[in-house]
């Protein structure tokens, strides 16, 4: 099972990436995008804020959360909710699933073609399946 690893986006290309998703590339949005797309890792909003504020301490928590919500709405990132208190932002928007290590807190990708889902219920009239997100929670054997 090969891991999905999107290619990091160079800082110089971030403005165009934001524009292509209908997002005005402000300084703070570029910094937040750089924190997400330079490493292509699953990160929480607090981790992203810490990365941004290493170099640009003027970015508030509200700005980070609002920008992440905008990126989510525009399809630039995915939100992965592993439990009500742990939300990650995923720069890989291609179909895939996740392993969540309950001890280390690490979230890793599972390629979509490595998993098959059977037995879905009949959808309500007029509805179609948009996506299926599977999180496999794992822990070390003791």
C-alpha positions in Angstrom: 0.0 0.0 0.0 1.8 3.1 -1.2 1.3 6.3 0.7 -0.1 9.4 -1.0 2.3 12.2 -1.0 1.3 15.3 -2.7 4.1 17.5 -4.1 5.0 20.5 -1.9 4.0 23.8 -3.6 6.8 26.4 -3.7 6.1 29.7 -2.0 6.4 31.5 -5.4 3.4 29.5 -6.7 1.1 30.0 -3.8 -0.5 33.2 -4.9 -1.5 31.6 -8.2 -2.8 28.5 -6.3 -5.0 30.7 -4.1 -6.3 32.7 -7.1 -7.1 29.5 -9.0 -9.5 28.7 -6.1 -11.0 32.1 -6.0 -9.1 33.3 -3.0 -7.4 36.7 -2.8 -3.7 36.1 -1.9 -3.2 38.4 1.1 0.1 38.2 3.0 -1.4 36.2 5.9 -3.2 33.8 3.6 0.0 33.1 1.7 1.8 32.4 5.0 -1.0 30.0 6.1 -0.9 28.3 2.7 2.8 28.0 2.9 2.6 26.3 6.3 0.1 23.8 4.8 1.6 23.2 1.3 5.4 23.5 1.9 5.4 20.3 4.0 2.1 18.6 2.8 1.4 17.2 6.3 -1.8 16.8 8.3 -1.8 19.7 10.8 -4.1 21.2 13.3 -5.0 24.9 13.3 -2.8 25.4 16.3 0.2 23.7 14.6 -0.4 25.9 11.5 -0.6 29.0 13.7 2.6 28.1 15.4 4.4 27.6 12.1 3.1 30.9 10.7 4.0 32.8 13.9 7.6 31.6 14.0 8.2 34.3 11.4 5.1 36.5 11.3 3.7 36.9 14.9 1.0 39.3 13.7 -1.3 36.4 12.6 -4.1 35.9 15.1 -5.8 32.7 16.0 -9.1 34.1 14.5 -7.3 34.8 11.2 -5.9 31.3 11.0 -9.2 29.7 11.7 -11.1 32.0 9.3 -8.5 31.3 6.6 -8.7 27.6 7.1 -12.5 27.8 6.8 -12.1 29.7 3.6 -9.6 27.2 2.2 -12.0 24.4 3.1 -15.0 26.1 1.5 -13.0 26.7 -1.7 -11.8 23.1 -1.9 -8.1 23.9 -1.2 -7.9 21.6 1.8 -9.8 18.8 3.5 -10.9 18.8 7.1 -10.3 15.5 8.9 -12.1 15.2 12.2 -10.6 12.3 14.1 -12.6 13.1 17.3 -14.5 16.2 18.4 -11.4 17.7 19.9 -8.9 16.8 17.2 -9.3 18.3 13.7 -6.6 18.2 11.1 -6.3 20.1 7.8 -5.1 18.0 4.9 -3.6 19.7 1.8 -4.2 16.4 -0.2 -7.7 16.9 -1.6 -7.6 13.7 -3.8 -9.8 10.9 -2.7 -8.1 8.9 0.1 -8.6 7.7 3.7 -6.6 7.8 6.9 -5.0 5.8 9.7 -5.1 7.7 13.0 -2.7 6.5 15.6 -4.5 7.0 18.9 -1.3 7.0 21.0 1.0 9.2 18.9 -1.7 11.4 17.3 -0.2 10.8 13.9 -2.5 10.9 10.9 -1.3 9.1 7.7 -2.9 8.6 4.3 -4.4 5.4 2.9 -4.8 5.4 -0.9 -8.4 5.3 -1.9 -7.9 2.1 -4.0 -6.6 0.3 -0.9 -10.0 0.2 0.6 -13.4 -1.0 -0.6 -16.7 0.0 1.1 -19.7 -2.3 0.7 -23.2 -2.3 2.0 -24.0 1.4 2.0 -27.6 2.1 2.9 -30.1 3.2 0.3 -29.9 7.0 -0.1 -32.8 9.2 0.5 -34.7 10.1 -2.7 -33.0 12.9 -4.7 -29.6 12.4 -2.9 -26.3 11.1 -4.3 -23.1 10.1 -2.5 -20.6 13.0 -2.5 -17.7 11.2 -0.7 -16.9 8.6 1.9 -14.2 9.3 4.5 -12.8 6.4 6.4 -10.6 6.8 9.5 -9.0 3.6 10.7 -8.0 4.2 14.4 -4.9 2.2 15.3 -2.8 1.7 18.4 0.2 -0.4 19.3 -0.5 -4.0 20.5 0.4 -4.5 24.1 
